[in-house]
């Protein structure tokens, strides 16, 4: 997932690092996004695919900074609406996104299909 996003939408891949010691940097947060254009719609949507923060750096505003940076990147691309999704039991994420102004919860149906056998994919 990480490499796919980096290769396909590198402009929407943000990484936060912290200096550990004199020369070593550690990844402490990230956000991946993309834009979506639907047929017959004049709107461009921003989709925040995945965001995460090292537990040692939670509560310091890092995730909010990553989010606001992503919003700035989406604004450059003329995105009119931003979408996110999370698991229904991820209370921390829901609280975080509501704090950022997200609402209008909708239930989704996710369907999966595995059309090829693994040995056919090699």
DSSP file (Angstrom, degrees, kcal/mol; ACC not computed):
  #  RESIDUE AA STRUCTURE BP1 BP2  ACC     N-H-->O    O-->H-N    N-H-->O    O-->H-N    TCO  KAPPA ALPHA  PHI   PSI    X-CA   Y-CA   Z-CA
    1    1 A X     >        0   0    0      0, 0.0     4,-2.3     0, 0.0     5,-0.2   0.000 360.0 360.0 360.0 -44.5    0.0    0.0    0.0
    2    2 A X  H  >  +     0   0    0      1,-0.2     4,-2.4     2,-0.2     5,-0.2   0.955 360.0  42.5 -61.9 -51.2    2.8    2.4    0.9
    3    3 A X  H  > S+     0   0    0      1,-0.2     4,-2.7     2,-0.2     5,-0.3   0.883 111.3  56.2 -65.2 -37.8    4.8    1.9   -2.3
    4    4 A X  H  > S+     0   0    0      1,-0.2     4,-2.5     2,-0.2     5,-0.3   0.935 111.2  43.6 -58.1 -47.1    1.6    2.0   -4.4
    5    5 A X  H  X S+     0   0    0     -4,-2.3     4,-2.7     1,-0.2     7,-0.2   0.904 113.6  50.8 -66.3 -40.9    0.7    5.4   -3.0
    6    6 A X  H  < S+     0   0    0     -4,-2.4     4,-0.3    -5,-0.2    -2,-0.2   0.898 115.4  42.3 -64.5 -39.9    4.2    6.8   -3.3
    7    7 A X  H  < S+     0   0    0     -4,-2.7     3,-0.3    -5,-0.2    -2,-0.2   0.909 123.7  35.5 -72.8 -42.7    4.5    5.6   -6.9
    8    8 A X  H  < S+     0   0    0     -4,-2.5    -2,-0.2    -5,-0.3    -3,-0.2   0.797 135.5  16.0 -86.9 -30.2    1.0    6.7   -8.1
    9    9 A X    ><  +     0   0    0     -4,-2.7     3,-2.1    -5,-0.3    24,-0.3  -0.388  66.2 155.8-139.4  58.9    0.5    9.9   -6.0
   10   10 A X  G >  S+     0   0    0     -3,-0.3     3,-1.5    -4,-0.3    -1,-0.1   0.810  73.2  63.9 -61.3 -27.7    3.8   11.1   -4.7
   11   11 A X  G 3  S+     0   0    0      1,-0.3    -1,-0.3    -3,-0.1    23,-0.1   0.673 104.3  48.5 -69.5 -13.5    2.6   14.6   -4.4
   12   12 A X  G <  S+     0   0    0     -3,-2.1    21,-2.0    -7,-0.2     2,-0.6  -0.040  87.7  99.2-114.6  29.9    0.1   13.4   -1.8
   13   13 A X  E <   -A   32   0A   0     -3,-1.5     2,-0.4    19,-0.2    19,-0.2  -0.959  50.9-178.9-116.6 111.9    2.5   11.4    0.3
   14   14 A X  E     -A   31   0A   0     17,-2.9    17,-2.1    -2,-0.6     2,-0.4  -0.920   6.1-171.8-116.1 135.3    3.6   13.3    3.4
   15   15 A X  E     -A   30   0A   0     -2,-0.4     2,-0.4    15,-0.2    15,-0.2  -0.991   8.7-155.8-128.2 134.0    6.1   12.0    6.0
   16   16 A X  E     -A   29   0A   0     13,-2.9    12,-2.9    -2,-0.4    13,-1.4  -0.913  16.7-172.8-106.7 134.9    7.0   13.6    9.3
   17   17 A X  E     -A   27   0A   0     -2,-0.4     2,-0.4    10,-0.3    10,-0.2  -0.865  12.5-154.8-124.6 159.7   10.3   12.9   10.9
   18   18 A X  E     -A   26   0A   0      8,-2.2     8,-2.6    -2,-0.3     2,-0.5  -0.989  26.8-114.0-131.6 142.2   12.0   13.6   14.2
   19   19 A X  E     -A   25   0A   0     -2,-0.4     2,-0.6     6,-0.2     6,-0.2  -0.637  26.8-169.2 -78.5 126.1   15.7   13.8   14.8
   20   20 A X  E  >  -A   24   0A   0      4,-3.6     4,-0.9    -2,-0.5     3,-0.3  -0.959  63.8 -26.7-114.9 110.0   16.9   11.1   17.2
   21   21 A X  T  4 S-     0   0    0     -2,-0.6     0, 0.0     1,-0.2     0, 0.0  -0.464 108.4 -46.5  78.6-158.5   20.5   11.8   18.2
   22   22 A X  T  4 S+     0   0    0     -2,-0.1    -1,-0.2     1,-0.1    -3,-0.0   0.858 131.6   6.6 -81.5 -36.6   22.8   13.8   16.0
   23   23 A X  T  4 S+     0   0    0     -3,-0.3     2,-0.4    -4,-0.0    -2,-0.1   0.589 100.0  96.9-125.6 -14.9   22.2   12.3   12.6
   24   24 A X  E  <  -A   20   0A   0     -4,-0.9    -4,-3.6    -5,-0.0     2,-0.4  -0.659  49.0-164.1 -89.8 132.0   19.4    9.7   12.7
   25   25 A X  E     -A   19   0A   0     -2,-0.4     2,-0.4    -6,-0.2    -6,-0.2  -0.913   4.0-157.6-112.1 143.3   15.9   10.7   11.7
   26   26 A X  E     -A   18   0A   0     -8,-2.6    -8,-2.2    -2,-0.4     2,-0.5  -0.954  21.9-119.4-120.2 136.2   12.9    8.6   12.5
   27   27 A X  E     +A   17   0A   0     -2,-0.4   -10,-0.3   -10,-0.2     3,-0.1  -0.636  37.6 167.5 -72.0 124.2    9.5    8.5   10.7
   28   28 A X  E     +     0   0A   0    -12,-2.9    26,-3.0    -2,-0.5     2,-0.3   0.456  59.6   7.0-119.1  -6.4    7.0    9.6   13.3
   29   29 A X  E     -AB  16  53A   0    -13,-1.4   -13,-2.9    24,-0.3    -1,-0.3  -0.974  56.7-177.4-169.0 159.5    3.9   10.3   11.1
   30   30 A X  E     -AB  15  52A   0     22,-2.2    22,-2.2    -2,-0.3     2,-0.3  -0.985   8.9-162.6-156.9 160.7    2.6   10.0    7.6
   31   31 A X  E     -AB  14  51A   0    -17,-2.1   -17,-2.9    -2,-0.3     2,-0.4  -0.957   6.6-166.6-148.8 133.7   -0.4   10.8    5.4
   32   32 A X  E     +AB  13  50A   0     18,-2.9    18,-1.6    -2,-0.3    17,-1.5  -0.970  17.8 161.2-120.9 136.2   -1.4    9.4    2.0
   33   33 A X  E     - B   0  48A   0    -21,-2.0     2,-0.3    -2,-0.4    15,-0.2  -0.851  15.7-170.1-141.5 178.1   -4.0   10.9   -0.2
   34   34 A X  E     - B   0  47A   0     13,-1.5    13,-2.9    -2,-0.3     2,-0.4  -0.955  24.0-113.4-158.5 170.1   -5.3   11.0   -3.8
   35   35 A X  E     - B   0  46A   0     -2,-0.3     2,-0.4    11,-0.2    11,-0.2  -0.874  22.4-157.2-112.4 151.2   -7.7   12.9   -5.9
   36   36 A X  E     - B   0  45A   0      9,-2.7     9,-2.9    -2,-0.4     2,-0.5  -0.993   6.1-169.6-129.8 130.1  -10.8   11.5   -7.5
   37   37 A X  E     - B   0  44A   0     -2,-0.4     2,-0.3     7,-0.2     7,-0.1  -0.983  13.9-153.0-119.2 121.3  -12.7   12.8  -10.5
   38   38 A X    >   -     0   0    0      5,-0.6     3,-1.4    -2,-0.5     5,-0.1  -0.712  26.8-101.5 -94.7 143.1  -16.1   11.2  -11.2
   39   39 A X  T 3  S+     0   0    0     -2,-0.3     3,-0.1     1,-0.3    -1,-0.1  -0.303 106.0  15.0 -58.7 143.9  -17.5   11.1  -14.7
   40   40 A X  T 3  S+     0   0    0      1,-0.2     2,-0.4     2,-0.0    -1,-0.3   0.714 104.7 109.4  63.4  23.8  -20.2   13.7  -15.3
   41   41 A X    <   -     0   0    0     -3,-1.4    -1,-0.2     2,-0.1    -3,-0.0  -0.993  57.3-157.1-128.8 136.7  -19.2   15.7  -12.3
   42   42 A X        +     0   0    0     -2,-0.4     2,-0.2    -3,-0.1    -1,-0.1   0.532  69.8  96.4 -85.6  -5.8  -17.4   19.1  -12.3
   43   43 A X        -     0   0    0     -5,-0.1    -5,-0.6    36,-0.0     2,-0.5  -0.569  60.9-152.5 -87.8 147.3  -16.1   18.4   -8.8
   44   44 A X  E     -B   37   0A   0     34,-0.4    36,-2.8    -2,-0.2    37,-0.9  -0.977  17.5-152.3-113.7 132.5  -12.7   17.0   -7.9
   45   45 A X  E     -Bc  36  81A   0     -9,-2.9    -9,-2.7    -2,-0.5     2,-0.4  -0.790   6.1-144.2-106.8 145.8  -12.6   15.2   -4.6
   46   46 A X  E     -Bc  35  82A   0     35,-3.0    37,-3.1    -2,-0.3     2,-0.5  -0.908  14.3-162.5-103.8 137.4   -9.7   14.7   -2.2
   47   47 A X  E     -Bc  34  83A   0    -13,-2.9   -13,-1.5    -2,-0.4     2,-1.0  -0.961  11.8-150.6-125.1 114.5   -9.5   11.4   -0.4
   48   48 A X  E     -B   33   0A   0     35,-2.5    37,-0.5    -2,-0.5   -15,-0.3  -0.744  20.4-177.6 -82.4 103.8   -7.3   11.0    2.6
   49   49 A X  E     -     0   0A   0    -17,-1.5     2,-0.3    -2,-1.0   -16,-0.2   0.922  57.2  -8.9 -73.6 -47.8   -6.4    7.3    2.3
   50   50 A X  E     +B   32   0A   0    -18,-1.6   -18,-2.9    34,-0.0     2,-0.3  -0.981  56.1 178.3-158.3 135.7   -4.3    6.7    5.4
   51   51 A X  E     +B   31   0A   0     -2,-0.3     2,-0.3   -20,-0.2   -20,-0.2  -0.994   9.6 170.9-140.1 147.8   -2.8    8.6    8.2
   52   52 A X  E     -B   30   0A   0    -22,-2.2   -22,-2.2    -2,-0.3     2,-0.4  -0.994  15.2-160.4-155.9 157.7   -0.8    7.5   11.1
   53   53 A X  E     -B   29   0A   0     -2,-0.3   -24,-0.3   -24,-0.2     5,-0.1  -0.997  33.9-105.4-143.9 134.1    1.3    8.8   14.0
   54   54 A X    >   -     0   0    0    -26,-3.0     3,-2.6    -2,-0.4     4,-0.5  -0.350  33.6-123.8 -55.2 132.9    3.9    7.1   16.2
   55   55 A X  G >  S+     0   0    0      1,-0.3     3,-0.9     2,-0.2    -1,-0.1   0.816 111.5  60.1 -53.0 -32.1    2.2    6.6   19.7
   56   56 A X  G 3  S+     0   0    0      1,-0.2    -1,-0.3     3,-0.0    -2,-0.1   0.670 109.6  43.1 -69.7 -14.8    5.1    8.5   21.3
   57   57 A X  G X >S+     0   0    0     -3,-2.6     3,-1.0   -29,-0.2     5,-0.5   0.313  85.8 117.2-113.7   5.9    4.1   11.6   19.2
   58   58 A X  T < 5S+     0   0    0     -3,-0.9    -3,-0.0    -4,-0.5    -4,-0.0  -0.459  70.9  31.1 -73.8 148.5    0.3   11.4   19.6
   59   59 A X  T 3 5S+     0   0    0     -2,-0.1    -1,-0.2     1,-0.0    -4,-0.0   0.513  93.2  96.6  84.1   5.3   -1.3   14.3   21.3
   60   60 A X  T < 5S-     0   0    0     -3,-1.0    -2,-0.1     0, 0.0    -1,-0.0   0.378 102.1-103.3-105.8   2.1    1.3   16.8   20.1
   61   61 A X  T  >5S+     0   0    0     -4,-0.1     4,-2.1     3,-0.0     5,-0.2   0.497  84.7 125.1  90.5   3.6   -0.7   18.1   17.1
   62   62 A X  H  ><S+     0   0    0     -5,-0.5     4,-2.6     1,-0.2     5,-0.2   0.933  73.0  48.7 -63.7 -47.3    1.4   16.2   14.5
   63   63 A X  H  > S+     0   0    0      1,-0.2     4,-2.4     2,-0.2    -1,-0.2   0.889 111.2  51.6 -61.4 -38.3   -1.6   14.4   12.9
   64   64 A X  H  > S+     0   0    0      2,-0.2     4,-2.7     1,-0.2    -1,-0.2   0.901 109.4  50.1 -64.2 -40.6   -3.4   17.8   12.7
   65   65 A X  H  X S+     0   0    0     -4,-2.1     4,-2.2     2,-0.2    -2,-0.2   0.916 110.7  49.1 -63.9 -42.9   -0.3   19.3   11.0
   66   66 A X  H  X S+     0   0    0     -4,-2.6     4,-2.2     2,-0.2    -2,-0.2   0.926 112.1  49.3 -60.9 -44.1   -0.2   16.4    8.5
   67   67 A X  H  X S+     0   0    0     -4,-2.4     4,-2.4     1,-0.2    -2,-0.2   0.940 111.2  48.0 -60.3 -48.8   -3.9   16.9    7.8
   68   68 A X  H  X S+     0   0    0     -4,-2.7     4,-1.9     1,-0.2    -1,-0.2   0.847 110.2  52.3 -65.7 -33.3   -3.6   20.6    7.2
   69   69 A X  H  X S+     0   0    0     -4,-2.2     4,-2.0     2,-0.2    -1,-0.2   0.911 109.3  50.0 -65.5 -41.7   -0.7   20.1    4.9
   70   70 A X  H  X S+     0   0    0     -4,-2.2     4,-2.6     1,-0.2    -2,-0.2   0.900 107.6  54.0 -62.9 -40.4   -2.7   17.6    2.9
   71   71 A X  H  X S+     0   0    0     -4,-2.4     4,-2.3     1,-0.2    -1,-0.2   0.904 107.4  51.3 -60.2 -41.2   -5.6   20.1    2.7
   72   72 A X  H  X S+     0   0    0     -4,-1.9     4,-1.6     2,-0.2    -1,-0.2   0.909 110.3  48.7 -62.2 -42.2   -3.1   22.7    1.3
   73   73 A X  H  X S+     0   0    0     -4,-2.0     4,-1.0     1,-0.2    -2,-0.2   0.903 111.5  49.4 -64.6 -41.0   -2.0   20.2   -1.3
   74   74 A X  H  <>S+     0   0    0     -4,-2.6     5,-2.1     1,-0.2     3,-0.4   0.881 106.1  57.2 -64.8 -37.1   -5.6   19.4   -2.2
   75   75 A X  H ><5S+     0   0    0     -4,-2.3     3,-1.7     1,-0.2    -1,-0.2   0.884 101.1  56.4 -62.5 -38.1   -6.4   23.1   -2.5
   76   76 A X  H 3<5S+     0   0    0     -4,-1.6    -1,-0.2     1,-0.3    -2,-0.2   0.856 107.4  49.8 -59.6 -34.0   -3.6   23.5   -5.2
   77   77 A X  T 3<5S-     0   0    0     -4,-1.0    -1,-0.3    -3,-0.4    -2,-0.2   0.298 118.7-113.5 -88.6   8.6   -5.4   20.8   -7.2
   78   78 A X  T < 5 +     0   0    0     -3,-1.7   -34,-0.4     1,-0.2     2,-0.2   0.837  50.1 176.2  63.0  36.0   -8.8   22.6   -6.8
   79   79 A X      < -     0   0    0     -5,-2.1   -34,-0.2     1,-0.1    -1,-0.2  -0.543  15.6-170.2 -70.5 134.6  -10.3   19.9   -4.7
   80   80 A X        +     0   0    0    -36,-2.8     2,-0.3     1,-0.3   -35,-0.2   0.671  67.4  25.1-101.3 -21.1  -13.8   20.9   -3.5
   81   81 A X  E     -c   45   0A   0    -37,-0.9   -35,-3.0     2,-0.0     2,-0.4  -0.998  65.6-146.5-147.4 140.5  -14.6   18.2   -1.0
   82   82 A X  E     -c   46   0A   0     -2,-0.3     2,-0.4   -37,-0.2   -35,-0.2  -0.907  16.1-166.4-110.9 134.6  -12.4   16.0    1.2
   83   83 A X  E     +c   47   0A   0    -37,-3.1   -35,-2.5    -2,-0.4     2,-0.3  -0.903   9.8 172.5-120.3 147.4  -13.4   12.4    2.1
   84   84 A X        -     0   0    0     -2,-0.4     2,-0.3   -37,-0.2   -35,-0.1  -0.934   9.5-163.4-138.9 163.4  -12.1   10.0    4.7
   85   85 A X        +     0   0    0    -37,-0.5     2,-0.3    -2,-0.3    -2,-0.0  -0.985  10.8 169.5-144.9 155.8  -13.2    6.6    5.9
   86   86 A X        -     0   0    0     -2,-0.3     2,-0.1     8,-0.0    -2,-0.0  -0.967  44.4 -77.4-154.6 164.9  -12.3    4.6    9.0
   87   87 A X    >   -     0   0    0     -2,-0.3     3,-1.9     1,-0.1     7,-0.2  -0.399  42.1-120.4 -67.6 146.8  -13.6    1.5   10.7
   88   88 A X  T 3  S+     0   0    0      1,-0.3    -1,-0.1    -2,-0.1     6,-0.0   0.746 112.2  50.3 -62.4 -24.7  -16.7    2.0   12.7
   89   89 A X  T 3  S+     0   0    0      1,-0.1     2,-1.8     2,-0.0    -1,-0.3   0.358  78.6 103.6 -96.7   5.9  -15.0    0.9   15.9
   90   90 A X    <>  +     0   0    0     -3,-1.9     4,-2.3     1,-0.2     3,-0.2  -0.574  43.6 168.8 -87.0  76.6  -12.0    3.2   15.5
   91   91 A X  H  > S+     0   0    0     -2,-1.8     4,-2.5     1,-0.2    -1,-0.2   0.835  70.0  55.9 -62.6 -35.7  -13.2    5.7   18.1
   92   92 A X  H  > S+     0   0    0     -3,-0.2     4,-2.3     2,-0.2    -1,-0.2   0.923 110.3  45.0 -64.0 -43.4   -9.9    7.7   18.2
   93   93 A X  H  > S+     0   0    0      2,-0.2     4,-2.9     1,-0.2     5,-0.3   0.915 112.8  50.8 -66.4 -42.8  -10.0    8.3   14.5
   94   94 A X  H  X S+     0   0    0     -4,-2.3     4,-2.4     1,-0.2     5,-0.2   0.927 112.0  47.2 -61.2 -44.4  -13.7    9.3   14.5
   95   95 A X  H  X S+     0   0    0     -4,-2.5     4,-2.1     2,-0.2    -1,-0.2   0.921 112.6  50.4 -61.5 -44.7  -13.1   11.7   17.3
   96   96 A X  H  X S+     0   0    0     -4,-2.3     4,-1.0     1,-0.2    -2,-0.2   0.939 113.5  43.8 -59.6 -49.7  -10.0   13.2   15.5
   97   97 A X  H  <>S+     0   0    0     -4,-2.9     5,-2.4     1,-0.2     3,-0.2   0.861 111.3  53.1 -70.3 -34.7  -11.8   13.7   12.2
   98   98 A X  H ><5S+     0   0    0     -4,-2.4     3,-1.8    -5,-0.3    -1,-0.2   0.901 104.8  56.4 -63.7 -38.2  -14.9   15.1   13.9
   99   99 A X  H 3<5S+     0   0    0     -4,-2.1    -1,-0.2     1,-0.3    -2,-0.2   0.811 104.5  53.9 -61.1 -29.6  -12.7   17.6   15.6
  100  100 A X  T 3<5S-     0   0    0     -4,-1.0    -1,-0.3    -3,-0.2    -2,-0.2   0.412 130.5 -95.5 -85.5   1.3  -11.5   18.6   12.2
  101  101 A X  T < 5S+     0   0    0     -3,-1.8    -3,-0.2     1,-0.3     2,-0.1   0.497  74.5 145.2 101.3   4.4  -15.0   19.3   11.0
  102  102 A X      < +     0   0    0     -5,-2.4    -1,-0.3    -8,-0.1     2,-0.2  -0.485  15.9 132.7 -75.1 147.2  -15.9   16.0    9.3
  103  103 A X        +     0   0    0     -2,-0.1     3,-0.1     1,-0.1    -1,-0.0  -0.778  21.5  98.8-162.1-153.5  -19.5   14.8    9.6
  104  104 A X        -     0   0    0     -2,-0.2    -1,-0.1     1,-0.1    -2,-0.0   0.930  61.0-155.8  56.1  50.9  -22.3   13.4    7.5
  105  105 A X        -     0   0    0     -3,-0.1     2,-0.4     1,-0.0    -1,-0.1  -0.286  14.0-174.0 -56.8 136.5  -21.6    9.8    8.5
  106  106 A X        -     0   0    0     -3,-0.1     2,-0.4     2,-0.0    -1,-0.0  -0.985  24.2-122.2-132.6 145.5  -22.8    7.3    5.9
  107  107 A X        -     0   0    0     -2,-0.4     2,-0.3     2,-0.0     0, 0.0  -0.705  31.1-160.9 -85.3 138.8  -22.8    3.6    6.0
  108  108 A X        -     0   0    0     -2,-0.4     2,-0.5     2,-0.0    -2,-0.0  -0.861  14.4-140.2-118.9 153.3  -21.0    1.9    3.2
  109  109 A X        -     0   0    0     -2,-0.3     2,-0.5     2,-0.0    -2,-0.0  -0.971  17.9-162.8-110.7 122.8  -21.1   -1.6    1.7
  110  110 A X        -     0   0    0     -2,-0.5     2,-0.4     2,-0.0    -2,-0.0  -0.928   6.2-171.8-108.5 124.5  -17.7   -3.0    0.8
  111  111 A X        -     0   0    0     -2,-0.5     2,-0.3     2,-0.0    -2,-0.0  -0.919   3.9-161.5-115.2 141.4  -17.6   -6.0   -1.5
  112  112 A X        -     0   0    0     -2,-0.4     2,-0.3     2,-0.0    -2,-0.0  -0.903   8.6-177.4-123.5 151.3  -14.5   -7.9   -2.3
  113  113 A X        -     0   0    0     -2,-0.3     2,-0.6     3,-0.0     3,-0.1  -0.989  17.1-158.6-146.3 137.3  -13.6  -10.3   -5.1
  114  114 A X        +     0   0    0     -2,-0.3    -2,-0.0     1,-0.1     0, 0.0  -0.807  18.6 175.0-115.1  87.1  -10.5  -12.3   -5.8
  115  115 A X        +     0   0    0     -2,-0.6     2,-0.4     2,-0.0    -1,-0.1   0.693  60.0  51.1 -73.0 -18.1  -10.8  -12.9   -9.5
  116  116 A X  S    S-     0   0    0     -3,-0.1     2,-0.2     5,-0.0     5,-0.0  -0.919  81.0-120.6-122.5 145.6   -7.4  -14.6   -9.9
  117  117 A X    >>  -     0   0    0     -2,-0.4     3,-1.1     1,-0.1     4,-0.7  -0.524  31.8-116.3 -74.4 150.0   -5.7  -17.5   -8.1
  118  118 A X  G >4 S+     0   0    0      1,-0.3     3,-1.0     2,-0.2     4,-0.5   0.862 114.9  56.4 -57.4 -38.6   -2.4  -16.6   -6.5
  119  119 A X  G >4 S+     0   0    0      1,-0.3     3,-0.5     2,-0.2    -1,-0.3   0.777 102.5  56.6 -67.5 -24.3   -0.5  -18.9   -8.7
  120  120 A X  G <4 S+     0   0    0     -3,-1.1    -1,-0.3     1,-0.2    -2,-0.2   0.697 101.2  58.6 -75.4 -18.7   -1.9  -17.2  -11.8
  121  121 A X  G <<        0   0    0     -3,-1.0    -1,-0.2    -4,-0.7    -2,-0.2   0.566 360.0 360.0 -88.2  -9.4   -0.5  -13.9  -10.5
  122  122 A X    <         0   0    0     -3,-0.5    -1,-0.2    -4,-0.5    -2,-0.1   0.465 360.0 360.0 -81.3 360.0    3.2  -15.0  -10.4
